[in-house]
Structure formats: structure tokens, C-alpha cells
């Protein structure tokens, strides 16, 4: 088997899942994003987006902050340094394999 292709075996499974890959790709390009922005950017359902964000938070790739603007609640999501590193590592592994 090609050495580069063997690298696919070691892909980060947290990020490799398509919805989480989409979320991390969006968050990688911005400082932060609120839940509604991610909802529209990813076209996931609210429940699906929420569950994938929780999985990314559990892996310490995303921080989730609940804030209020006046009386309106907002959920702000940010990719952590570990999340940025994991995403970049994933991209490099995919580039090498392809």
C-alpha cells in the first residue's frame, strides 16, 4: 500500500465525520461564529449542528459561550488552538494521500 494512503488510516475521526469537518472548516476561517451563522453556513438542522458542536467541544476543539445581547441569547462558537492544529493536521494528511 502507498505510504501516503496508509496515512488515511490515522485520520482524526472526530474531524473526519463530514458534518464536523464542515463545522471546523467554517470556524477555521473566522475568529468566531454564532449558532445561526453556523446553521446557515453548514445547512445542518439545529439538533444535528448542536450535537456535532457538543462532540467538538468534548474533544476540546471548540469552545461554546452563551451570551446575551440585551435580552436576546446568542451562542458563540470558536475553534480552539487545538482545534486549529487538528484541522491543519487533517488537511495535511488528506493532501498527502491525494
Buried (B, 14 or more C-beta within 10 A) or exposed (E): EEEEEEBBEEBBEBBEBEBBBBBBBBBEEEEEBBBEBBBEBBEBEEEEBBBBBEBBBEBEBBBBEEEEEEEEEEBBBBBBEEBBEBBEBBBEBBEBBE
